[in-house]
Amino acid sequence: MKDFLKNHRLKIAGIIVGAIGGYLYYYFVGCSTGSCPITSNPWRMTLYGAVLGLLVFDIFKKEEAKSREVKK
């Protein structure tokens, strides 16, 4: 479990930050009439924010160095 958290900490942080941002967007900006399919529901907006947070934070991951082996 520790290895999983260590390897995916940036993605987990992106999901958490995105979910919080999505809920805050719903709370302060969201659609009050209910006609907006995403922003009128706090669950949908939180999920949408979490997905966007994951995608944005995933951009910043470091690429693993590939070992160069010479085959004979």
N, CA, C and O atoms as a Tripos MOL2 file, in Angstrom:
@<TRIPOS>MOLECULE
protein
  288   287    72     0     0
PROTEIN
NO_CHARGES

@<TRIPOS>ATOM
      1 N           0.8130   -1.1930    0.0000 N.3       1 MET1
      2 CA          0.0000    0.0000    0.0000 C.3       1 MET1
      3 C           0.8620    1.2650    0.0000 C.2       1 MET1
      4 O           0.5360    2.2550   -0.6540 O.2       1 MET1
      5 N           1.9840    1.2110    0.7570 N.am      2 LYS2
      6 CA          2.8710    2.3700    0.7860 C.3       2 LYS2
      7 C           3.4730    2.6330   -0.5850 C.2       2 LYS2
      8 O           3.6350    3.7860   -0.9850 O.2       2 LYS2
      9 N           3.8070    1.5630   -1.3100 N.am      3 ASP3
     10 CA          4.3670    1.7390   -2.6470 C.3       3 ASP3
     11 C           3.3520    2.3660   -3.5910 C.2       3 ASP3
     12 O           3.6980    3.2190   -4.4090 O.2       3 ASP3
     13 N           2.1010    1.9410   -3.4740 N.am      4 PHE4
     14 CA          1.0480    2.4980   -4.3250 C.3       4 PHE4
     15 C           0.8940    3.9900   -4.0540 C.2       4 PHE4
     16 O           0.8370    4.7910   -4.9880 O.2       4 PHE4
     17 N           0.8250    4.3650   -2.7800 N.am      5 LEU5
     18 CA          0.6760    5.7790   -2.4350 C.3       5 LEU5
     19 C           1.8910    6.5950   -2.8650 C.2       5 LEU5
     20 O           1.7600    7.7380   -3.3030 O.2       5 LEU5
     21 N           3.0620    6.0000   -2.7370 N.am      6 LYS6
     22 CA          4.2810    6.7050   -3.1360 C.3       6 LYS6
     23 C           4.3330    6.9030   -4.6470 C.2       6 LYS6
     24 O           4.7270    7.9670   -5.1240 O.2       6 LYS6
     25 N           3.9360    5.8840   -5.3950 N.am      7 ASN7
     26 CA          3.9940    5.9660   -6.8570 C.3       7 ASN7
     27 C           2.9070    6.8580   -7.4490 C.2       7 ASN7
     28 O           3.0950    7.4220   -8.5270 O.2       7 ASN7
     29 N           1.7890    6.9930   -6.7700 N.am      8 HIS8
     30 CA          0.6500    7.7340   -7.3250 C.3       8 HIS8
     31 C           0.2680    8.9530   -6.4980 C.2       8 HIS8
     32 O          -0.8780    9.3990   -6.5580 O.2       8 HIS8
     33 N           1.2020    9.5000   -5.7290 N.am      9 ARG9
     34 CA          0.8570   10.6150   -4.8560 C.3       9 ARG9
     35 C           0.4630   11.8700   -5.6320 C.2       9 ARG9
     36 O          -0.3810   12.6380   -5.1700 O.2       9 ARG9
     37 N           1.0440   12.0840   -6.7700 N.am     10 LEU10
     38 CA          0.6940   13.2630   -7.5620 C.3      10 LEU10
     39 C          -0.7180   13.1380   -8.1250 C.2      10 LEU10
     40 O          -1.4610   14.1190   -8.1580 O.2      10 LEU10
     41 N          -1.0880   11.9520   -8.5630 N.am     11 LYS11
     42 CA         -2.4420   11.7300   -9.0670 C.3      11 LYS11
     43 C          -3.4790   11.8770   -7.9580 C.2      11 LYS11
     44 O          -4.5410   12.4640   -8.1640 O.2      11 LYS11
     45 N          -3.1600   11.3370   -6.7790 N.am     12 ILE12
     46 CA         -4.0850   11.4330   -5.6510 C.3      12 ILE12
     47 C          -4.2640   12.8890   -5.2370 C.2      12 ILE12
     48 O          -5.3770   13.3200   -4.9350 O.2      12 ILE12
     49 N          -3.1740   13.6420   -5.2210 N.am     13 ALA13
     50 CA         -3.2540   15.0650   -4.8950 C.3      13 ALA13
     51 C          -4.0910   15.8090   -5.9310 C.2      13 ALA13
     52 O          -4.8620   16.7040   -5.5830 O.2      13 ALA13
     53 N          -3.9420   15.4430   -7.1960 N.am     14 GLY14
     54 CA         -4.7350   16.0740   -8.2480 C.3      14 GLY14
     55 C          -6.2180   15.7960   -8.0940 C.2      14 GLY14
     56 O          -7.0460   16.6800   -8.3130 O.2      14 GLY14
     57 N          -6.5560   14.5690   -7.7190 N.am     15 ILE15
     58 CA         -7.9630   14.2230   -7.5160 C.3      15 ILE15
     59 C          -8.5470   15.0120   -6.3520 C.2      15 ILE15
     60 O          -9.6630   15.5260   -6.4410 O.2      15 ILE15
     61 N          -7.7940   15.1080   -5.2600 N.am     16 ILE16
     62 CA         -8.2900   15.8240   -4.0810 C.3      16 ILE16
     63 C          -8.4400   17.3220   -4.3620 C.2      16 ILE16
     64 O          -9.4690   17.9190   -4.0430 O.2      16 ILE16
     65 N          -7.4160   17.9170   -4.9540 N.am     17 VAL17
     66 CA         -7.4690   19.3520   -5.2600 C.3      17 VAL17
     67 C          -8.5760   19.6400   -6.2740 C.2      17 VAL17
     68 O          -9.2930   20.6320   -6.1440 O.2      17 VAL17
     69 N          -8.7170   18.7860   -7.2740 N.am     18 GLY18
     70 CA         -9.7570   18.9780   -8.2730 C.3      18 GLY18
     71 C         -11.1560   18.8340   -7.7030 C.2      18 GLY18
     72 O         -12.0620   19.5810   -8.0720 O.2      18 GLY18
     73 N         -11.3360   17.8760   -6.8050 N.am     19 ALA19
     74 CA        -12.6470   17.6890   -6.1820 C.3      19 ALA19
     75 C         -13.0180   18.8940   -5.3300 C.2      19 ALA19
     76 O         -14.1590   19.3550   -5.3620 O.2      19 ALA19
     77 N         -12.0610   19.3980   -4.5740 N.am     20 ILE20
     78 CA        -12.3200   20.5900   -3.7670 C.3      20 ILE20
     79 C         -12.6270   21.7840   -4.6690 C.2      20 ILE20
     80 O         -13.5560   22.5480   -4.4100 O.2      20 ILE20
     81 N         -11.8380   21.9330   -5.7240 N.am     21 GLY21
     82 CA        -12.0840   23.0300   -6.6650 C.3      21 GLY21
     83 C         -13.4280   22.9010   -7.3600 C.2      21 GLY21
     84 O         -14.1160   23.9020   -7.5660 O.2      21 GLY21
     85 N         -13.8100   21.6930   -7.7220 N.am     22 GLY22
     86 CA        -15.1090   21.4750   -8.3540 C.3      22 GLY22
     87 C         -16.2620   21.8240   -7.4360 C.2      22 GLY22
     88 O         -17.2390   22.4380   -7.8650 O.2      22 GLY22
     89 N         -16.1520   21.4340   -6.1700 N.am     23 TYR23
     90 CA        -17.2130   21.7730   -5.2260 C.3      23 TYR23
     91 C         -17.2720   23.2760   -4.9870 C.2      23 TYR23
     92 O         -18.3540   23.8580   -4.9230 O.2      23 TYR23
     93 N         -16.1030   23.9020   -4.8570 N.am     24 LEU24
     94 CA        -16.0920   25.3560   -4.6650 C.3      24 LEU24
     95 C         -16.6830   26.0750   -5.8750 C.2      24 LEU24
     96 O         -17.3650   27.0890   -5.7290 O.2      24 LEU24
     97 N         -16.4220   25.5500   -7.0590 N.am     25 TYR25
     98 CA        -17.0260   26.1470   -8.2590 C.3      25 TYR25
     99 C         -18.5430   26.0080   -8.2080 C.2      25 TYR25
    100 O         -19.2650   26.9500   -8.5360 O.2      25 TYR25
    101 N         -19.0270   24.8410   -7.7990 N.am     26 TYR26
    102 CA        -20.4740   24.6450   -7.6680 C.3      26 TYR26
    103 C         -21.0580   25.6080   -6.6470 C.2      26 TYR26
    104 O         -22.1050   26.2110   -6.8820 O.2      26 TYR26
    105 N         -20.3790   25.7520   -5.5120 N.am     27 TYR27
    106 CA        -20.8990   26.5490   -4.4080 C.3      27 TYR27
    107 C         -20.9580   28.0380   -4.7540 C.2      27 TYR27
    108 O         -21.9540   28.7040   -4.4700 O.2      27 TYR27
    109 N         -19.8980   28.5550   -5.3640 N.am     28 PHE28
    110 CA        -19.8300   29.9900   -5.6040 C.3      28 PHE28
    111 C         -20.3370   30.4160   -6.9790 C.2      28 PHE28
    112 O         -20.8480   31.5270   -7.1200 O.2      28 PHE28
    113 N         -20.2100   29.5580   -8.0010 N.am     29 VAL29
    114 CA        -20.5460   29.9600   -9.3600 C.3      29 VAL29
    115 C         -21.7060   29.1570   -9.9290 C.2      29 VAL29
    116 O         -22.4140   29.6400  -10.8130 O.2      29 VAL29
    117 N         -21.9090   27.9570   -9.4440 N.am     30 GLY30
    118 CA        -22.8450   27.0010  -10.0340 C.3      30 GLY30
    119 C         -24.1880   27.5630  -10.4760 C.2      30 GLY30
    120 O         -24.5630   28.6810  -10.1210 O.2      30 GLY30
    121 N         -24.8790   26.7880  -11.2310 N.am     31 CYS31
    122 CA        -26.1580   27.1810  -11.8200 C.3      31 CYS31
    123 C         -27.2750   27.0170  -10.7850 C.2      31 CYS31
    124 O         -27.4890   25.9170  -10.2760 O.2      31 CYS31
    125 N         -27.9730   28.0860  -10.4770 N.am     32 SER32
    126 CA        -29.0210   28.0250   -9.4570 C.3      32 SER32
    127 C         -30.3720   27.5880  -10.0210 C.2      32 SER32
    128 O         -31.2440   27.1660   -9.2610 O.2      32 SER32
    129 N         -30.5600   27.6810  -11.3370 N.am     33 THR33
    130 CA        -31.8550   27.3300  -11.9140 C.3      33 THR33
    131 C         -32.0180   25.8350  -12.1080 C.2      33 THR33
    132 O         -33.1450   25.3520  -12.2240 O.2      33 THR33
    133 N         -30.9320   25.0950  -12.1480 N.am     34 GLY34
    134 CA        -31.0080   23.6560  -12.3430 C.3      34 GLY34
    135 C         -30.9870   23.2400  -13.7990 C.2      34 GLY34
    136 O         -31.0930   22.0510  -14.1010 O.2      34 GLY34
    137 N         -30.8520   24.1900  -14.7030 N.am     35 SER35
    138 CA        -30.8610   23.8640  -16.1270 C.3      35 SER35
    139 C         -29.4790   23.4700  -16.6550 C.2      35 SER35
    140 O         -29.3620   22.9450  -17.7620 O.2      35 SER35
    141 N         -28.4500   23.7210  -15.8750 N.am     36 CYS36
    142 CA        -27.0960   23.3500  -16.2820 C.3      36 CYS36
    143 C         -26.8320   21.9090  -15.8320 C.2      36 CYS36
    144 O         -26.9030   21.6290  -14.6350 O.2      36 CYS36
    145 N         -26.5360   21.0020  -16.7400 N.am     37 PRO37
    146 CA        -26.4340   19.5930  -16.3530 C.3      37 PRO37
    147 C         -25.2630   19.2660  -15.4370 C.2      37 PRO37
    148 O         -25.3690   18.3390  -14.6340 O.2      37 PRO37
    149 N         -24.1670   19.9790  -15.5230 N.am     38 ILE38
    150 CA        -23.0020   19.6440  -14.6980 C.3      38 ILE38
    151 C         -22.9630   20.5090  -13.4410 C.2      38 ILE38
    152 O         -22.8250   19.9810  -12.3380 O.2      38 ILE38
    153 N         -23.0790   21.7980  -13.5860 N.am     39 THR39
    154 CA        -22.8610   22.6900  -12.4570 C.3      39 THR39
    155 C         -24.0470   22.8100  -11.5130 C.2      39 THR39
    156 O         -23.9100   23.4310  -10.4590 O.2      39 THR39
    157 N         -25.1920   22.2530  -11.8360 N.am     40 SER40
    158 CA        -26.3450   22.3680  -10.9400 C.3      40 SER40
    159 C         -26.3390   21.2920   -9.8600 C.2      40 SER40
    160 O         -27.0900   21.3990   -8.8900 O.2      40 SER40
    161 N         -25.5180   20.2650  -10.0020 N.am     41 ASN41
    162 CA        -25.4700   19.1660   -9.0460 C.3      41 ASN41
    163 C         -24.0840   19.1400   -8.3920 C.2      41 ASN41
    164 O         -23.0790   19.0710   -9.1000 O.2      41 ASN41
    165 N         -24.0100   19.1940   -7.0460 N.am     42 PRO42
    166 CA        -22.6960   19.2290   -6.4040 C.3      42 PRO42
    167 C         -21.8980   17.9430   -6.6150 C.2      42 PRO42
    168 O         -20.6720   18.0000   -6.7050 O.2      42 PRO42
    169 N         -22.5520   16.7930   -6.6970 N.am     43 TRP43
    170 CA        -21.8400   15.5310   -6.8990 C.3      43 TRP43
    171 C         -21.1960   15.4780   -8.2800 C.2      43 TRP43
    172 O         -20.0470   15.0580   -8.4160 O.2      43 TRP43
    173 N         -21.9260   15.8990   -9.2910 N.am     44 ARG44
    174 CA        -21.3740   15.8910  -10.6530 C.3      44 ARG44
    175 C         -20.2230   16.8750  -10.7860 C.2      44 ARG44
    176 O         -19.2070   16.5650  -11.4070 O.2      44 ARG44
    177 N         -20.3790   18.0520  -10.2090 N.am     45 MET45
    178 CA        -19.3260   19.0610  -10.3350 C.3      45 MET45
    179 C         -18.0810   18.6380   -9.5690 C.2      45 MET45
    180 O         -16.9640   18.8960  -10.0170 O.2      45 MET45
    181 N         -18.2570   17.9860   -8.4140 N.am     46 THR46
    182 CA        -17.1090   17.4920   -7.6630 C.3      46 THR46
    183 C         -16.3860   16.4070   -8.4430 C.2      46 THR46
    184 O         -15.1570   16.4000   -8.5030 O.2      46 THR46
    185 N         -17.1340   15.4940   -9.0360 N.am     47 LEU47
    186 CA        -16.5380   14.4340   -9.8460 C.3      47 LEU47
    187 C         -15.8380   15.0110  -11.0730 C.2      47 LEU47
    188 O         -14.7320   14.5920  -11.4140 O.2      47 LEU47
    189 N         -16.4740   15.9630  -11.7290 N.am     48 TYR48
    190 CA        -15.8850   16.6170  -12.8950 C.3      48 TYR48
    191 C         -14.5800   17.3280  -12.5140 C.2      48 TYR48
    192 O         -13.5950   17.2550  -13.2480 O.2      48 TYR48
    193 N         -14.5790   18.0080  -11.3770 N.am     49 GLY49
    194 CA        -13.3760   18.6840  -10.9060 C.3      49 GLY49
    195 C         -12.2710   17.6890  -10.5710 C.2      49 GLY49
    196 O         -11.0970   17.9490  -10.8340 O.2      49 GLY49
    197 N         -12.6480   16.5390   -9.9840 N.am     50 ALA50
    198 CA        -11.6540   15.5180   -9.6490 C.3      50 ALA50
    199 C         -10.9950   14.9570  -10.9050 C.2      50 ALA50
    200 O          -9.7830   14.7420  -10.9290 O.2      50 ALA50
    201 N         -11.7860   14.7200  -11.9410 N.am     51 VAL51
    202 CA        -11.2320   14.2040  -13.1980 C.3      51 VAL51
    203 C         -10.3110   15.2450  -13.8340 C.2      51 VAL51
    204 O          -9.2300   14.9050  -14.3150 O.2      51 VAL51
    205 N         -10.7280   16.4910  -13.8390 N.am     52 LEU52
    206 CA         -9.8770   17.5420  -14.4010 C.3      52 LEU52
    207 C          -8.6050   17.7170  -13.5840 C.2      52 LEU52
    208 O          -7.5320   17.9340  -14.1460 O.2      52 LEU52
    209 N          -8.7140   17.6250  -12.2630 N.am     53 GLY53
    210 CA         -7.5340   17.7100  -11.4170 C.3      53 GLY53
    211 C          -6.5620   16.5780  -11.6960 C.2      53 GLY53
    212 O          -5.3510   16.7950  -11.7470 O.2      53 GLY53
    213 N          -7.0800   15.3780  -11.8760 N.am     54 LEU54
    214 CA         -6.2300   14.2310  -12.2110 C.3      54 LEU54
    215 C          -5.5120   14.4620  -13.5300 C.2      54 LEU54
    216 O          -4.3120   14.2090  -13.6380 O.2      54 LEU54
    217 N          -6.2290   14.9350  -14.5240 N.am     55 LEU55
    218 CA         -5.6150   15.1610  -15.8340 C.3      55 LEU55
    219 C          -4.5570   16.2590  -15.7890 C.2      55 LEU55
    220 O          -3.5010   16.1310  -16.4080 O.2      55 LEU55
    221 N          -4.8340   17.3240  -15.0660 N.am     56 VAL56
    222 CA         -3.8770   18.4300  -14.9960 C.3      56 VAL56
    223 C          -2.6330   18.0260  -14.2120 C.2      56 VAL56
    224 O          -1.5160   18.3160  -14.6390 O.2      56 VAL56
    225 N          -2.8110   17.3650  -13.0790 N.am     57 PHE57
    226 CA         -1.6550   16.9700  -12.2760 C.3      57 PHE57
    227 C          -0.8610   15.8520  -12.9410 C.2      57 PHE57
    228 O           0.3380   15.7180  -12.6990 O.2      57 PHE57
    229 N          -1.5100   15.0560  -13.7700 N.am     58 ASP58
    230 CA         -0.8180   13.9650  -14.4520 C.3      58 ASP58
    231 C           0.1480   14.4900  -15.5150 C.2      58 ASP58
    232 O           1.0640   13.7750  -15.9230 O.2      58 ASP58
    233 N          -0.0450   15.7120  -15.9580 N.am     59 ILE59
    234 CA          0.8530   16.3100  -16.9410 C.3      59 ILE59
    235 C           2.2510   16.4680  -16.3520 C.2      59 ILE59
    236 O           3.2410   16.3830  -17.0790 O.2      59 ILE59
    237 N           2.3430   16.6970  -15.0410 N.am     60 PHE60
    238 CA          3.6030   17.0340  -14.3990 C.3      60 PHE60
    239 C           4.3760   15.8340  -13.8830 C.2      60 PHE60
    240 O           5.3360   16.0120  -13.1320 O.2      60 PHE60
    241 N           3.9970   14.6270  -14.2540 N.am     61 LYS61
    242 CA          4.7290   13.4610  -13.7610 C.3      61 LYS61
    243 C           6.0800   13.3590  -14.4580 C.2      61 LYS61
    244 O           6.2400   13.7770  -15.6050 O.2      61 LYS61
    245 N           7.0380   12.8010  -13.7460 N.am     62 LYS62
    246 CA          8.3730   12.6300  -14.3080 C.3      62 LYS62
    247 C           8.4170   11.3280  -15.0870 C.2      62 LYS62
    248 O           7.8590   10.3140  -14.6680 O.2      62 LYS62
    249 N           9.0740   11.3740  -16.1990 N.am     63 GLU63
    250 CA          9.2500   10.1620  -16.9950 C.3      63 GLU63
    251 C          10.3580    9.3330  -16.3740 C.2      63 GLU63
    252 O          11.3830    9.8690  -15.9510 O.2      63 GLU63
    253 N          10.1530    8.0340  -16.3210 N.am     64 GLU64
    254 CA         11.1720    7.1620  -15.7630 C.3      64 GLU64
    255 C          12.3190    7.0150  -16.7510 C.2      64 GLU64
    256 O          12.1130    6.8980  -17.9590 O.2      64 GLU64
    257 N          13.5170    7.0250  -16.2180 N.am     65 ALA65
    258 CA         14.6910    6.8660  -17.0590 C.3      65 ALA65
    259 C          14.7510    5.4190  -17.5440 C.2      65 ALA65
    260 O          14.7190    4.4830  -16.7450 O.2      65 ALA65
    261 N          14.8360    5.2550  -18.8240 N.am     66 LYS66
    262 CA         14.8960    3.9080  -19.3860 C.3      66 LYS66
    263 C          16.3570    3.4680  -19.4490 C.2      66 LYS66
    264 O          17.2340    4.2050  -19.9000 O.2      66 LYS66
    265 N          16.5800    2.2780  -18.9940 N.am     67 SER67
    266 CA         17.9550    1.7730  -19.0060 C.3      67 SER67
    267 C          18.3290    1.4080  -20.4320 C.2      67 SER67
    268 O          17.5320    0.8510  -21.1870 O.2      67 SER67
    269 N          19.5510    1.7360  -20.7710 N.am     68 ARG68
    270 CA         20.0430    1.4420  -22.1140 C.3      68 ARG68
    271 C          20.9800    0.2430  -22.0410 C.2      68 ARG68
    272 O          22.0940    0.3230  -21.5220 O.2      68 ARG68
    273 N          20.5080   -0.8300  -22.5590 N.am     69 GLU69
    274 CA         21.3170   -2.0330  -22.5830 C.3      69 GLU69
    275 C          21.7390   -2.3170  -24.0090 C.2      69 GLU69
    276 O          20.9380   -2.2370  -24.9400 O.2      69 GLU69
    277 N          22.9760   -2.6410  -24.1610 N.am     70 VAL70
    278 CA         23.5030   -2.9650  -25.4720 C.3      70 VAL70
    279 C          23.3600   -4.4680  -25.6540 C.2      70 VAL70
    280 O          23.9130   -5.2570  -24.8870 O.2      70 VAL70
    281 N          22.6090   -4.8510  -26.6810 N.am     71 LYS71
    282 CA         22.4290   -6.2850  -26.9480 C.3      71 LYS71
    283 C          23.4840   -6.7410  -27.9280 C.2      71 LYS71
    284 O          23.7630   -6.0750  -28.9240 O.2      71 LYS71
    285 N          24.0580   -7.8750  -27.6320 N.am     72 LYS72
    286 CA         25.0990   -8.4000  -28.5080 C.3      72 LYS72
    287 C          24.5880   -9.5630  -29.3080 C.2      72 LYS72
    288 O          25.3290  -10.1370  -30.1060 O.2      72 LYS72
@<TRIPOS>BOND
     1     1     2 1
     2     2     3 1
     3     3     4 2
     4     3     5 am
     5     5     6 1
     6     6     7 1
     7     7     8 2
     8     7     9 am
     9     9    10 1
    10    10    11 1
    11    11    12 2
    12    11    13 am
    13    13    14 1
    14    14    15 1
    15    15    16 2
    16    15    17 am
    17    17    18 1
    18    18    19 1
    19    19    20 2
    20    19    21 am
    21    21    22 1
    22    22    23 1
    23    23    24 2
    24    23    25 am
    25    25    26 1
    26    26    27 1
    27    27    28 2
    28    27    29 am
    29    29    30 1
    30    30    31 1
    31    31    32 2
    32    31    33 am
    33    33    34 1
    34    34    35 1
    35    35    36 2
    36    35    37 am
    37    37    38 1
    38    38    39 1
    39    39    40 2
    40    39    41 am
    41    41    42 1
    42    42    43 1
    43    43    44 2
    44    43    45 am
    45    45    46 1
    46    46    47 1
    47    47    48 2
    48    47    49 am
    49    49    50 1
    50    50    51 1
    51    51    52 2
    52    51    53 am
    53    53    54 1
    54    54    55 1
    55    55    56 2
    56    55    57 am
    57    57    58 1
    58    58    59 1
    59    59    60 2
    60    59    61 am
    61    61    62 1
    62    62    63 1
    63    63    64 2
    64    63    65 am
    65    65    66 1
    66    66    67 1
    67    67    68 2
    68    67    69 am
    69    69    70 1
    70    70    71 1
    71    71    72 2
    72    71    73 am
    73    73    74 1
    74    74    75 1
    75    75    76 2
    76    75    77 am
    77    77    78 1
    78    78    79 1
    79    79    80 2
    80    79    81 am
    81    81    82 1
    82    82    83 1
    83    83    84 2
    84    83    85 am
    85    85    86 1
    86    86    87 1
    87    87    88 2
    88    87    89 am
    89    89    90 1
    90    90    91 1
    91    91    92 2
    92    91    93 am
    93    93    94 1
    94    94    95 1
    95    95    96 2
    96    95    97 am
    97    97    98 1
    98    98    99 1
    99    99   100 2
   100    99   101 am
   101   101   102 1
   102   102   103 1
   103   103   104 2
   104   103   105 am
   105   105   106 1
   106   106   107 1
   107   107   108 2
   108   107   109 am
   109   109   110 1
   110   110   111 1
   111   111   112 2
   112   111   113 am
   113   113   114 1
   114   114   115 1
   115   115   116 2
   116   115   117 am
   117   117   118 1
   118   118   119 1
   119   119   120 2
   120   119   121 am
   121   121   122 1
   122   122   123 1
   123   123   124 2
   124   123   125 am
   125   125   126 1
   126   126   127 1
   127   127   128 2
   128   127   129 am
   129   129   130 1
   130   130   131 1
   131   131   132 2
   132   131   133 am
   133   133   134 1
   134   134   135 1
   135   135   136 2
   136   135   137 am
   137   137   138 1
   138   138   139 1
   139   139   140 2
   140   139   141 am
   141   141   142 1
   142   142   143 1
   143   143   144 2
   144   143   145 am
   145   145   146 1
   146   146   147 1
   147   147   148 2
   148   147   149 am
   149   149   150 1
   150   150   151 1
   151   151   152 2
   152   151   153 am
   153   153   154 1
   154   154   155 1
   155   155   156 2
   156   155   157 am
   157   157   158 1
   158   158   159 1
   159   159   160 2
   160   159   161 am
   161   161   162 1
   162   162   163 1
   163   163   164 2
   164   163   165 am
   165   165   166 1
   166   166   167 1
   167   167   168 2
   168   167   169 am
   169   169   170 1
   170   170   171 1
   171   171   172 2
   172   171   173 am
   173   173   174 1
   174   174   175 1
   175   175   176 2
   176   175   177 am
   177   177   178 1
   178   178   179 1
   179   179   180 2
   180   179   181 am
   181   181   182 1
   182   182   183 1
   183   183   184 2
   184   183   185 am
   185   185   186 1
   186   186   187 1
   187   187   188 2
   188   187   189 am
   189   189   190 1
   190   190   191 1
   191   191   192 2
   192   191   193 am
   193   193   194 1
   194   194   195 1
   195   195   196 2
   196   195   197 am
   197   197   198 1
   198   198   199 1
   199   199   200 2
   200   199   201 am
   201   201   202 1
   202   202   203 1
   203   203   204 2
   204   203   205 am
   205   205   206 1
   206   206   207 1
   207   207   208 2
   208   207   209 am
   209   209   210 1
   210   210   211 1
   211   211   212 2
   212   211   213 am
   213   213   214 1
   214   214   215 1
   215   215   216 2
   216   215   217 am
   217   217   218 1
   218   218   219 1
   219   219   220 2
   220   219   221 am
   221   221   222 1
   222   222   223 1
   223   223   224 2
   224   223   225 am
   225   225   226 1
   226   226   227 1
   227   227   228 2
   228   227   229 am
   229   229   230 1
   230   230   231 1
   231   231   232 2
   232   231   233 am
   233   233   234 1
   234   234   235 1
   235   235   236 2
   236   235   237 am
   237   237   238 1
   238   238   239 1
   239   239   240 2
   240   239   241 am
   241   241   242 1
   242   242   243 1
   243   243   244 2
   244   243   245 am
   245   245   246 1
   246   246   247 1
   247   247   248 2
   248   247   249 am
   249   249   250 1
   250   250   251 1
   251   251   252 2
   252   251   253 am
   253   253   254 1
   254   254   255 1
   255   255   256 2
   256   255   257 am
   257   257   258 1
   258   258   259 1
   259   259   260 2
   260   259   261 am
   261   261   262 1
   262   262   263 1
   263   263   264 2
   264   263   265 am
   265   265   266 1
   266   266   267 1
   267   267   268 2
   268   267   269 am
   269   269   270 1
   270   270   271 1
   271   271   272 2
   272   271   273 am
   273   273   274 1
   274   274   275 1
   275   275   276 2
   276   275   277 am
   277   277   278 1
   278   278   279 1
   279   279   280 2
   280   279   281 am
   281   281   282 1
   282   282   283 1
   283   283   284 2
   284   283   285 am
   285   285   286 1
   286   286   287 1
   287   287   288 2
@<TRIPOS>SUBSTRUCTURE
     1 MET1         2 RESIDUE 1 A MET
     2 LYS2         6 RESIDUE 1 A LYS
     3 ASP3        10 RESIDUE 1 A ASP
     4 PHE4        14 RESIDUE 1 A PHE
     5 LEU5        18 RESIDUE 1 A LEU
     6 LYS6        22 RESIDUE 1 A LYS
     7 ASN7        26 RESIDUE 1 A ASN
     8 HIS8        30 RESIDUE 1 A HIS
     9 ARG9        34 RESIDUE 1 A ARG
    10 LEU10       38 RESIDUE 1 A LEU
    11 LYS11       42 RESIDUE 1 A LYS
    12 ILE12       46 RESIDUE 1 A ILE
    13 ALA13       50 RESIDUE 1 A ALA
    14 GLY14       54 RESIDUE 1 A GLY
    15 ILE15       58 RESIDUE 1 A ILE
    16 ILE16       62 RESIDUE 1 A ILE
    17 VAL17       66 RESIDUE 1 A VAL
    18 GLY18       70 RESIDUE 1 A GLY
    19 ALA19       74 RESIDUE 1 A ALA
    20 ILE20       78 RESIDUE 1 A ILE
    21 GLY21       82 RESIDUE 1 A GLY
    22 GLY22       86 RESIDUE 1 A GLY
    23 TYR23       90 RESIDUE 1 A TYR
    24 LEU24       94 RESIDUE 1 A LEU
    25 TYR25       98 RESIDUE 1 A TYR
    26 TYR26      102 RESIDUE 1 A TYR
    27 TYR27      106 RESIDUE 1 A TYR
    28 PHE28      110 RESIDUE 1 A PHE
    29 VAL29      114 RESIDUE 1 A VAL
    30 GLY30      118 RESIDUE 1 A GLY
    31 CYS31      122 RESIDUE 1 A CYS
    32 SER32      126 RESIDUE 1 A SER
    33 THR33      130 RESIDUE 1 A THR
    34 GLY34      134 RESIDUE 1 A GLY
    35 SER35      138 RESIDUE 1 A SER
    36 CYS36      142 RESIDUE 1 A CYS
    37 PRO37      146 RESIDUE 1 A PRO
    38 ILE38      150 RESIDUE 1 A ILE
    39 THR39      154 RESIDUE 1 A THR
    40 SER40      158 RESIDUE 1 A SER
    41 ASN41      162 RESIDUE 1 A ASN
    42 PRO42      166 RESIDUE 1 A PRO
    43 TRP43      170 RESIDUE 1 A TRP
    44 ARG44      174 RESIDUE 1 A ARG
    45 MET45      178 RESIDUE 1 A MET
    46 THR46      182 RESIDUE 1 A THR
    47 LEU47      186 RESIDUE 1 A LEU
    48 TYR48      190 RESIDUE 1 A TYR
    49 GLY49      194 RESIDUE 1 A GLY
    50 ALA50      198 RESIDUE 1 A ALA
    51 VAL51      202 RESIDUE 1 A VAL
    52 LEU52      206 RESIDUE 1 A LEU
    53 GLY53      210 RESIDUE 1 A GLY
    54 LEU54      214 RESIDUE 1 A LEU
    55 LEU55      218 RESIDUE 1 A LEU
    56 VAL56      222 RESIDUE 1 A VAL
    57 PHE57      226 RESIDUE 1 A PHE
    58 ASP58      230 RESIDUE 1 A ASP
    59 ILE59      234 RESIDUE 1 A ILE
    60 PHE60      238 RESIDUE 1 A PHE
    61 LYS61      242 RESIDUE 1 A LYS
    62 LYS62      246 RESIDUE 1 A LYS
    63 GLU63      250 RESIDUE 1 A GLU
    64 GLU64      254 RESIDUE 1 A GLU
    65 ALA65      258 RESIDUE 1 A ALA
    66 LYS66      262 RESIDUE 1 A LYS
    67 SER67      266 RESIDUE 1 A SER
    68 ARG68      270 RESIDUE 1 A ARG
    69 GLU69      274 RESIDUE 1 A GLU
    70 VAL70      278 RESIDUE 1 A VAL
    71 LYS71      282 RESIDUE 1 A LYS
    72 LYS72      286 RESIDUE 1 A LYS
